[in-house]
Amino acid sequence: MKRWPFIVVASCLSLGVLGLSVSDAKPPVAQKKVEKAPVDPKAEAAFREAAKKLASGTDLDKVLALENKERGVKLDPMPVIDDLTFLRRIFCDLVSRIPSTDEIAAFEADKNPAKRAELVDRLIADERFIDRWTVFYSDMFRLRAQADGGRAAIAWMHEAISDAMPHDEICRRLITTNGKAGAAPEVAFVLGDNADPMILAGVTSQVFMGVRIQCAQCHDHPFDVWTQENFYGFAAYFGKTQRIENQFTRTIYAKENEASTVLWPPEGKAKPSERKPAKPTFPFDMTSADEKPEYLVRLTSLRAKQKAEKDALVAKANSKDADVDALLTGAEENEAKAKGKKQDDDVTRGAKTDAKNLNIKAGLYTTSDWRNELANLVTSPRNRWFAKNMVNRVWADLVGRGIVDPIDDFSDNNPASHPKMLDYLADEFVANGYDLRSLVRLIVNSQVYQRGHIYGAEEQQVTEMEKSFLATPMRRMLSETLYDSIITAGHIFDVKHTPGKNMKTTWKLSQVAKPNSGRQGLALTAMKFQQKLEMNAAMAAKDDDEEAAPGVDLEKGIEIDFGKVLAKAKADGQKVEVEEMRVMSKEEIEAERMRAQMQTQRRGVDYIDRYVKATFDDNPKFGSSLRMSSPAAPEHFLRVFGQTDREVLGETRDHAPNMRQALMMLNGSLTHEAARVGEFEPMYALLVEQKNLDGAVKLAYREILTREPSADEIKEAKSIIATHKDSLDGMADFRWILLNCNEFRFLP
């Protein structure tokens, strides 16, 4: 199939393409307590009341409008986007793909004035919402499938979001869990940085509270209030935590020692005999226990209702007259409420979350009083840093710019652009039980989220409009969203061609050892033995392994079955044998010996390159990127388009364009397969059976760009398709052009 060169693609851009309990724990007295000026509750209440009197929008919009007015912003906001633009944006943000043509038609046919809010509720209840926000959390906590227990941690995170586990409980478990990697999935957070107290101090501060305190590790922070003593006191919470690697089973654990490894004063600043274990201290200011802010009252009331509901369910389950079917039905109804309805309508989701106990293995290990205390302080509703950090991250993800920007640098030198709006979002997040779905719903139902972009203005005005959240910044799709949107547009979540119609022949390179070269017999014996072990492992993987077979190119990947991974983690957690005493089997020892011998003798073996002929049906289908083992390999599509390796603290996704991205979109198999027209597609019937070229062009625009084309765009598209004798080939080239345009890659 002919593909259009860069210059032709550029000329075709004229096709409309533009580029569970409320903790009131007080922090222990620190050597130097860092405090902020207290917030005046009366002034804050007066501001909220004044905001409510504004004319239009949600309460969030009114808070923003009043704060912009107080800041002296006199610019008018951009209008709210139209229905199809909103549809495309909300699908990409909540379920990480563009809408299908059926979903477009259903939304257009819905005449309910509240259809946008209803669509939001449906998408929040969708399974892909869980997948998409598992990626968000995995990025934030740097969960890596390749790390010790990483796949189990990602699977646990997926289940936690599915069960509507509150954000504070998720974070509490990540901070406190000990145990074996994989069997206690949450321990991956501590093991991810080798349980190093100094590293964990900086990570915990920056990831959970948005404060970069790690610069105070070697000296008092040069640009902020944090001292070296603050840092050591904070690191002391992790001072007894140790990473242990079993030399026989190659398993990794996190345990607690008797003595702390964090000593004060620092090495080199005192004699060894003068250095003593640092006392754990929490240097961050918290709301006074004497204050009872409105959001805390609401949280207390909500969790009291959740506890009462849970107690009632337990009492009913323990009663002699309990009807099992009725209990199961009630559990299903509660789950539906948790996933699809507003927080105000549901006080039972806590019961389902509490019933889950994925941390069985961790219970066999000594827990850390220090880390439990730290978790209570970090996740306390009186710790404003914690709630503000999370709402700022979600806001930046959905709106395109943080209220504090960069998102993980809360400091006096980097103040929030709209502190009162940040307070409002944090208050609502806490009052709604740290519920992710409620926070997402609050943001996307607002006018500020639904504003349009600003075009044609001077750069200074564009910057001011976007900083004031009067216009939506341009955002490129997340790499996972782009990947899955190409699959959606091209109908390749399943096969789309008739079996046997696309048979192709390829030649595969293999190497064969020359006869009598080196110690060929030993090498071949070792190779056969290794192949047998691998084949046996592959057979067992059909039932027990947590991964599907890997893909064959740079645009496919290993897909994780979260259910199997978590089931295996639970099974490992229930084992009671002492794994430290297990040794390798005779077969494993023999395999290791033969591998070593084979490596020693390989230099004496000569190989011949041979090509093997293979015939296959070129009728591929692709799985969702949201279920791939992550992070992907460095050369994979997802990494090329910005997914990080989740190694470096504070590293965010890079959305800057580069040549590798362009080449992958222009020449990659994913785009190529999406552009081809299959017999099982609606497009095929329009072109081959109905000969309706105008209808086919309109369908292409709806499938790929979620909009109708103009008359000029239809005319130009038909001229491009007409350059081919076969309309199917012409449409494939035209769809390839649309998939490569800026309008497809960027959110509307």
TACOR-V909731 format. One record per residue. RES is the residue in three letters. SS is DSSP state (H for helix, E for strand, C for the rest). Layout:
# TACOR-V909731
res = <RES:RES>
ss = <SS:SS>
This chain:
# TACOR-V909731
res = <MET:LYS:ARG:TRP:PRO:PHE:ILE:VAL:VAL:ALA:SER:CYS:LEU:SER:LEU:GLY:VAL:LEU:GLY:LEU:SER:VAL:SER:ASP:ALA:LYS:PRO:PRO:VAL:ALA:GLN:LYS:LYS:VAL:GLU:LYS:ALA:PRO:VAL:ASP:PRO:LYS:ALA:GLU:ALA:ALA:PHE:ARG:GLU:ALA:ALA:LYS:LYS:LEU:ALA:SER:GLY:THR:ASP:LEU:ASP:LYS:VAL:LEU:ALA:LEU:GLU:ASN:LYS:GLU:ARG:GLY:VAL:LYS:LEU:ASP:PRO:MET:PRO:VAL:ILE:ASP:ASP:LEU:THR:PHE:LEU:ARG:ARG:ILE:PHE:CYS:ASP:LEU:VAL:SER:ARG:ILE:PRO:SER:THR:ASP:GLU:ILE:ALA:ALA:PHE:GLU:ALA:ASP:LYS:ASN:PRO:ALA:LYS:ARG:ALA:GLU:LEU:VAL:ASP:ARG:LEU:ILE:ALA:ASP:GLU:ARG:PHE:ILE:ASP:ARG:TRP:THR:VAL:PHE:TYR:SER:ASP:MET:PHE:ARG:LEU:ARG:ALA:GLN:ALA:ASP:GLY:GLY:ARG:ALA:ALA:ILE:ALA:TRP:MET:HIS:GLU:ALA:ILE:SER:ASP:ALA:MET:PRO:HIS:ASP:GLU:ILE:CYS:ARG:ARG:LEU:ILE:THR:THR:ASN:GLY:LYS:ALA:GLY:ALA:ALA:PRO:GLU:VAL:ALA:PHE:VAL:LEU:GLY:ASP:ASN:ALA:ASP:PRO:MET:ILE:LEU:ALA:GLY:VAL:THR:SER:GLN:VAL:PHE:MET:GLY:VAL:ARG:ILE:GLN:CYS:ALA:GLN:CYS:HIS:ASP:HIS:PRO:PHE:ASP:VAL:TRP:THR:GLN:GLU:ASN:PHE:TYR:GLY:PHE:ALA:ALA:TYR:PHE:GLY:LYS:THR:GLN:ARG:ILE:GLU:ASN:GLN:PHE:THR:ARG:THR:ILE:TYR:ALA:LYS:GLU:ASN:GLU:ALA:SER:THR:VAL:LEU:TRP:PRO:PRO:GLU:GLY:LYS:ALA:LYS:PRO:SER:GLU:ARG:LYS:PRO:ALA:LYS:PRO:THR:PHE:PRO:PHE:ASP:MET:THR:SER:ALA:ASP:GLU:LYS:PRO:GLU:TYR:LEU:VAL:ARG:LEU:THR:SER:LEU:ARG:ALA:LYS:GLN:LYS:ALA:GLU:LYS:ASP:ALA:LEU:VAL:ALA:LYS:ALA:ASN:SER:LYS:ASP:ALA:ASP:VAL:ASP:ALA:LEU:LEU:THR:GLY:ALA:GLU:GLU:ASN:GLU:ALA:LYS:ALA:LYS:GLY:LYS:LYS:GLN:ASP:ASP:ASP:VAL:THR:ARG:GLY:ALA:LYS:THR:ASP:ALA:LYS:ASN:LEU:ASN:ILE:LYS:ALA:GLY:LEU:TYR:THR:THR:SER:ASP:TRP:ARG:ASN:GLU:LEU:ALA:ASN:LEU:VAL:THR:SER:PRO:ARG:ASN:ARG:TRP:PHE:ALA:LYS:ASN:MET:VAL:ASN:ARG:VAL:TRP:ALA:ASP:LEU:VAL:GLY:ARG:GLY:ILE:VAL:ASP:PRO:ILE:ASP:ASP:PHE:SER:ASP:ASN:ASN:PRO:ALA:SER:HIS:PRO:LYS:MET:LEU:ASP:TYR:LEU:ALA:ASP:GLU:PHE:VAL:ALA:ASN:GLY:TYR:ASP:LEU:ARG:SER:LEU:VAL:ARG:LEU:ILE:VAL:ASN:SER:GLN:VAL:TYR:GLN:ARG:GLY:HIS:ILE:TYR:GLY:ALA:GLU:GLU:GLN:GLN:VAL:THR:GLU:MET:GLU:LYS:SER:PHE:LEU:ALA:THR:PRO:MET:ARG:ARG:MET:LEU:SER:GLU:THR:LEU:TYR:ASP:SER:ILE:ILE:THR:ALA:GLY:HIS:ILE:PHE:ASP:VAL:LYS:HIS:THR:PRO:GLY:LYS:ASN:MET:LYS:THR:THR:TRP:LYS:LEU:SER:GLN:VAL:ALA:LYS:PRO:ASN:SER:GLY:ARG:GLN:GLY:LEU:ALA:LEU:THR:ALA:MET:LYS:PHE:GLN:GLN:LYS:LEU:GLU:MET:ASN:ALA:ALA:MET:ALA:ALA:LYS:ASP:ASP:ASP:GLU:GLU:ALA:ALA:PRO:GLY:VAL:ASP:LEU:GLU:LYS:GLY:ILE:GLU:ILE:ASP:PHE:GLY:LYS:VAL:LEU:ALA:LYS:ALA:LYS:ALA:ASP:GLY:GLN:LYS:VAL:GLU:VAL:GLU:GLU:MET:ARG:VAL:MET:SER:LYS:GLU:GLU:ILE:GLU:ALA:GLU:ARG:MET:ARG:ALA:GLN:MET:GLN:THR:GLN:ARG:ARG:GLY:VAL:ASP:TYR:ILE:ASP:ARG:TYR:VAL:LYS:ALA:THR:PHE:ASP:ASP:ASN:PRO:LYS:PHE:GLY:SER:SER:LEU:ARG:MET:SER:SER:PRO:ALA:ALA:PRO:GLU:HIS:PHE:LEU:ARG:VAL:PHE:GLY:GLN:THR:ASP:ARG:GLU:VAL:LEU:GLY:GLU:THR:ARG:ASP:HIS:ALA:PRO:ASN:MET:ARG:GLN:ALA:LEU:MET:MET:LEU:ASN:GLY:SER:LEU:THR:HIS:GLU:ALA:ALA:ARG:VAL:GLY:GLU:PHE:GLU:PRO:MET:TYR:ALA:LEU:LEU:VAL:GLU:GLN:LYS:ASN:LEU:ASP:GLY:ALA:VAL:LYS:LEU:ALA:TYR:ARG:GLU:ILE:LEU:THR:ARG:GLU:PRO:SER:ALA:ASP:GLU:ILE:LYS:GLU:ALA:LYS:SER:ILE:ILE:ALA:THR:HIS:LYS:ASP:SER:LEU:ASP:GLY:MET:ALA:ASP:PHE:ARG:TRP:ILE:LEU:LEU:ASN:CYS:ASN:GLU:PHE:ARG:PHE:LEU:PRO>
ss = <C:C:C:C:C:H:H:H:H:H:H:H:C:C:C:C:C:C:C:C:C:C:C:C:C:C:C:C:C:C:C:C:C:C:C:C:C:C:C:C:H:H:H:H:H:H:H:H:H:H:H:H:C:C:C:C:C:C:H:H:H:H:H:H:H:H:H:H:H:H:C:C:C:C:C:C:C:C:C:E:C:C:H:H:H:H:H:H:H:H:H:H:H:H:H:C:C:C:C:C:H:H:H:H:H:H:H:H:H:C:C:C:C:C:H:H:H:H:H:H:H:H:H:H:C:C:H:H:H:H:H:H:H:H:H:H:H:H:H:H:H:C:C:C:C:C:C:C:C:H:H:H:H:H:H:H:H:H:H:H:H:H:C:C:C:C:H:H:H:H:H:H:H:H:H:H:C:C:E:E:C:C:C:C:H:H:H:H:H:H:H:C:C:C:C:C:H:H:H:H:H:H:H:H:H:H:H:H:H:C:C:C:C:H:H:H:C:C:C:C:C:C:C:C:C:C:C:H:H:H:H:H:H:H:H:H:H:H:C:C:E:E:E:E:E:C:C:C:C:C:C:E:E:E:E:E:C:C:C:C:C:C:E:E:C:C:C:C:C:C:C:H:H:H:C:E:E:C:C:C:C:C:C:C:C:C:C:C:C:C:C:C:C:H:H:H:H:H:H:H:H:H:H:H:H:H:H:H:H:H:H:H:H:H:H:H:H:H:C:C:C:C:C:H:H:H:H:H:H:H:H:H:H:H:H:H:H:H:H:H:C:C:H:H:H:C:C:C:H:H:H:H:H:H:H:C:C:C:C:C:H:H:H:H:C:C:C:C:H:H:H:H:H:H:H:H:H:H:C:C:C:C:C:H:H:H:H:H:H:H:H:H:H:H:H:H:H:H:H:C:C:C:C:C:C:C:C:C:C:C:E:C:C:E:C:C:C:C:H:H:H:H:H:H:H:H:H:H:H:H:H:C:C:C:C:H:H:H:H:H:H:H:H:H:C:C:C:C:C:C:E:C:C:C:C:C:C:C:H:H:H:H:H:H:H:H:H:C:C:C:C:C:C:C:C:E:C:C:H:H:H:H:H:H:H:H:H:H:H:H:C:C:C:C:C:C:C:C:C:C:C:C:E:E:E:E:E:E:E:E:E:E:E:C:C:C:C:C:C:H:H:H:H:H:H:H:H:H:H:H:H:H:H:H:H:H:H:H:H:H:H:H:H:H:C:C:E:C:C:C:C:C:C:C:C:C:C:C:E:E:C:H:H:H:H:H:H:H:H:H:H:H:H:C:C:C:C:C:H:H:H:C:C:C:C:H:H:H:H:H:H:H:H:H:H:H:H:H:H:H:H:H:H:H:C:C:E:E:E:E:E:E:E:E:E:E:E:C:C:C:C:C:C:C:H:H:H:E:C:C:C:C:C:C:C:C:H:H:H:H:C:C:C:C:C:C:C:C:C:C:C:C:C:C:C:C:C:C:H:H:H:H:H:H:H:H:H:C:H:H:H:H:H:H:H:C:C:C:C:C:C:H:H:H:H:H:H:H:H:C:C:C:H:H:H:H:H:H:H:H:H:H:H:H:H:C:C:C:C:C:H:H:H:H:H:H:H:H:H:H:H:C:C:C:C:C:H:H:H:H:H:H:H:H:H:H:H:H:H:C:C:H:H:H:H:E:C:C>
